[in-house]
Amino acid sequence: MSALEVRDLSKNFAVGGALRRSQVHAVDDVSFSLQPGTITALVGESGSGKSTVARLLARLYDPTSGSVLFDGGDVARVRRRKDVLRYRSQVQLIFQDPFGSLNPVKTVRHHIERPLRIHRVVPPAQVEGRVHELLSTVGLVPPEEVAAKYPHELSGGQRQRVSIARALAVEPKVVLADEPTSMLDVSIRIGILNLMLKLKDEHDIAFLYVTHDLASARYIADDILVMYAGQIVERGPVEQVLADPLHPYTRLLLAAVHGERIDERRGSASAAVDPAEGCRFVSRCPLAVPVCSVMTPPLVEARPGQSARCHVTAPAT
Amino acid sequence: MSAVATKTLIEVQGLQVEYGRVRAVDGVDLTIDTGEILGLAGESGCGKSTVANAVMQILRPPAHIVGGSIRFQGEDLVGKSAEELRKYRWRNVSMVFQSAMNALNPVMRVGDQFVDMMRAHEHISKHHAIVRAGELLDLVGMDKRRVRAYPHELSGGMRQRVIIAMALALNPELVILDEPTTALDVVVQREILQEVEALKRDFGFAVLFITHDLSLLLEFADRIAIMYAGEIVESAPASRLAENALHPYTQGLMRSFPPLTGPRVRLTGIPGAPPELREPPSGCRFHPRCPHCVPEDAALYLRQTTERPRLREIEPGHSVACHLVEA
């Protein structure tokens, strides 16, 4: 049973004036599912649409089309406040910036207590105990001491742990982590990644880990989704995809981090504006053949569990 | 060793910089030879950008140098007049900042920004400056005609190339790159670093490359210095550091980057967080996070917690500041 399933999700943003109105296809026909107790990495460069996907799932945006299935219902269509609240308590978002996501004039205790009370997770008498339990879970010890502190008294890594404890407070089934370590010092990033690994095992949480860092994706994820210009261009088990990628874009990304020399036609991973039919990677692709410019390749499972959008390496049969 | 006689270009000795009462840089020694790439790695707040700003002589109050010297080709920069320093900047040493792509004036064409910068430093006609700007853009892999572009018409990577071209305009002996690619995507980052390497070969300038990404330095730098809490804790040729990192902090940094190949092993990173420089730890500044600092070894523990280790050379070109490593 999937914890959350995304089907044909698209999000367009309108740009330009009344006369030259264009549609930016930030997320285009994206489908995947998140399983309990697994971490799925969503990787891509800036502008590829990966954060938009996380925000769509968190219901910060309404999708243009497609559905998000959770607990048997389509949450993309949920409107009633009660239902939205329930969904938000089950699907939590952790932001990139641990400095901006905590209230500077409130203590750590306040941040963790609030969701416990709003969502009535435990009876009021047990709130205090639960706060301490959550802080210990994320490695903030001794919890009594940390709970009384203000955000400015904590380091970046500790603040991100508070954000995680706050997300866990409501016992979510799904956690969306949008570049949770990119603003932290390198020496403490691993600690946060290890915490996510621990939580997925102990709490059976389905994680979506949004990142641009392939190495950290390999470190914690079970499955990987590679995004380019709003589309998923490759997916599969992380080890398999990174050891033997199908899509030329995944290969390019790997070459860049492996320190291989790159000679390529320049282009960008940014969302496509009023995209024409055809592969979006075609102008940068070393393998391009004529069909690539006229037909958008579908996501084809070319090897067991591994799919790519490429006419050459993953042809539709 | 290269056959060409190396010459010291920059020599920093005992540099101390304070921001108000906080000492951000405390006794840093550093040399940069002509034509070499020196990498300076460390985490945010360790003082690496402050060192760069001191070398560039652009520290602004409340930051001020309270001790030590910075010699450029033998001449001490500390105490030079404002006019002498104005000439030194950009002509002798130029700098590419972390958010440099946002440093361009949004309402001026790229070419005009070159003209302004060049004419501030040398007598050159506007026409010649524009031609030179086109040549420089060509050098960094851009179309000459982009001199007519406004910054918003360029991508982040191209704006960063423009800034690098500007940094090279006056043929400086040293180019400081302060996190030049952290805001860029991996593919663009790789292309720009390849470009810098090629330009360095052609022009022979030295590079001071500042980053938190040790893996980049292992690849691009000739020598690497590791900074922690305002001090240099280890410095070595890049190849030696890769094989034989001796300081526990350097070792911890190396363990903080998950690998893309090989077995998937659990990493430990470094426990704790970098210290507040307002009140740095006593003794070795790394001791609260050091896995080798345990009370069981009483004699060593006493030294680690009370005595500041000095940077000592333990093999040619490889220095470490650690009580565990005996000279």
Interface residues (C-beta under 8 A of the other chain):
Chain A: E45 S46 S155 G156 G157 Q158 D185 V186 S187 I188 R189 I190 G191 L193 N194 H212 L214 A215 S216 R218 Y219 E239 L242 A243 L252 L253 L254 A255 A256 V257 H258 G259 R261 I262 E264 R266 S268 A269
Chain B: E43 S44 S155 D185 V186 V187 Q189 R190 E191 Q194 H212 D213 L214 E219 G252 L253 R255 S256 F257 P258 P259 L260 T261 R264 R266 L267 T268 G269 I270 P271 A273 P274
